[in-house]
């Protein structure tokens, strides 16, 4: 079989794999992308760009050797026109090897051929392999994505550590994003009743939030982070140059945690959130990350196990976690769900007179500057309400929400399910647009 390569279906550069697709399946993927990006700005006369770079689920516009046109006027049926490979019409029976993300589901089920296709090649993590080589340590690769942040992943990891002969005097290093540091940190907490670990976050969200503070854990079907431990890493190593390998969507999702951090303890950070990331320098990234880490470290040092003040860090997360769980961890990146959660918290704070209209507008503007968010249109309110009801912060008195005030946040605010769902319905009618 003479397989031909098409590069371009990817989300995270550090988790590339390759799958087999026919020409007909390539067309189907492009059709899914065209429908997904419907409504985003596109050239009126049949554009050649499908994926708006503000939301690069799959960079289908960069497929090497593939050209096509989009007819945005067709509400139904095929929108792909003049699909060619190497200048010739694409043969539907031709067979290709397509580079894509390793778990292939970031589109929330939009790309079924990528989700079910046979994997024929997988690379190691972009940063994990050189780190392992420099340390002379074995490398274990984990699948990326919230749907893999589950107990079976931890069990498999522990088994590999046992086979490798790790003992209590050893240390494991977690090199990757927040899902990986949460999962590996939890594995370290329970392996042989606890071994040391080092966090090496390579995404913005992991740098400013997930890797700092010692929370580790995995998800259950009933909700997010319902199993876990407080097990701080012995060291957190942050190199902001790794951010240069991330797609813009991932960076903007991480910025949602920056907004949360700013509102909790450093409002001046809001001014550092750019509307465009192309010219953001290494020095600017360093200052942004350092100030976020400083805020979180200060909060955690006062309340390591979330008995009080640390709960402030849950701002935006009650609804955010419920949105992720209700959609099977496939529709939103974590930061995107948190961004919607921040808007919900702002609406609740305004309703209760805790937040001024100017404060609500400041949060909305900060979130809007992140760019378009995945839609809430098809979200099942009852599923969201069910997951809110099983939130890990639940007590006999109910679930304590964190709501914003003009000067920070207020803790332990009781929000009944009906009020939360009313706000969710309001958000469904909210259009997120930049200034």
Beta strands, then each sheet from edge to edge (+ up, - down):
strand 1: 4-6
strand 2: 16-22
strand 3: 66-70
strand 4: 80-85
strand 5: 88-89
strand 6: 95-101
strand 7: 119-122
strand 8: 171-176
strand 9: 196-201
strand 10: 215-220
strand 11: 223-230
strand 12: 235-236
strand 13: 394-395
strand 14: 398-405
strand 15: 408-414
sheet 1: 1+ 6+ 2- 7+
sheet 2: 3+ 4- 5+
sheet 3: 8+ 9+ 12+
sheet 4: 10+ 11-
sheet 5: 13+ 14- 15+
end
